Amino acid sequence: MKATYKKYILQFKRPSGTSRGVMTQKEIWFLILEDNGELGIGECGILRGLSYDDTPNYEEKLKWTCENIHLGKEELWKALVDYPSIQFGVEQAFLSLNSKDTFTLYPSEFTNGEKVIPINGLVWMGDENFMHQQIQQKLVEGFRCIKMKIGAIDFEKELEILASIRDSYNPDQIELRVDANGAFSPSEAMEKLHLLAPFNIHSIEQPIKAGQTMAMKELCSNTPIPIALDEELIGINKVANKEELLQTIQPQYIILKPSLVGGYRGSEEWINIADKLNVKWWITSALESNIGLNAIAQWTYTLKNKLPQGLGTGSLYTNNFSSPLTVKNGHLGYAKSINWEEKLLERICI
């Protein structure tokens, strides 16, 4: 078996803002396996400044992975515990290599085009007019669950935007999620949660920065809005530590990004613990290309989670790959009639 890797830079159509800053590019690496004329492809994606494996030796570890591909998926996954995005790329690549076609990793009613996945519509940070425009567009597109990033512009303005949504749509019509990306300080977080509560918010992601375990535990114990852990899960790689974190904080939800928490296996470890503790969860992509999104979506469908998932970021880029993934009426679907394999392999492997 031969393994190689290739870097690819995704370009945002317009700068996309979070409370951590503005992104114009997304860096991904393709892991390519070749064996007896068959190909396997996995996407390793890192978010600079956020991913646990955002390290100077990332490419060196990819090279090591290729040189040791003979170890197989299970042993490599264990050896790459500090490189969750490469763990995920390895899982994808081996599944791809062993599938009937390169990009059908989890055959199902979803990949047959018979079933769809409910998803939230993502509204990026920006000025007030831009955020209103996005919200209106999501409503026109049929989304009934909207996730709004908050924490970068004036908080009073964000409250006004939420109020304007609720003036037109009640909670039965539109489910509102907000994502603070750790923007609140522990001292102000509870006050801001109470200011958000009148808008019937489904949940708030990561109100304070990760790593403040006891402060987050206190918030989750007394919050007027269900809290979802997101960045809090990054870098917690051992099962015992995952159990300790969830038992201590006792959040209402956790959000799993396979690229950031060790792929399918790492995510499933979190899911198993969460289910035991009655913590709800959903899956979110982490700005992958349509190749990584395809790999996440197919697996997500098999989990049969009925909550709207955080999938569908493929339209953000100018140079993404065409794919069978479609978004319609707030659902992610798979247009089986679209054959994307040949042209895609040419772009990646040449």
Helices and strands as residue ranges (DSSP letters): E 2-18, E 21-35, E 38-46, H 58-67, G 69-71, H 72-79, H 84-97, E 117-118, E 121-123, H 128-140, E 145-149, H 155-168, E 175-179, H 186-196, G 197-199, E 201-205, H 213-222, E 227-229, G 231-233, H 239-249, E 253-256, H 258-261, H 263-276, E 280-283, H 290-303, G 314-316, E 325-328, E 331-334, H 341-349
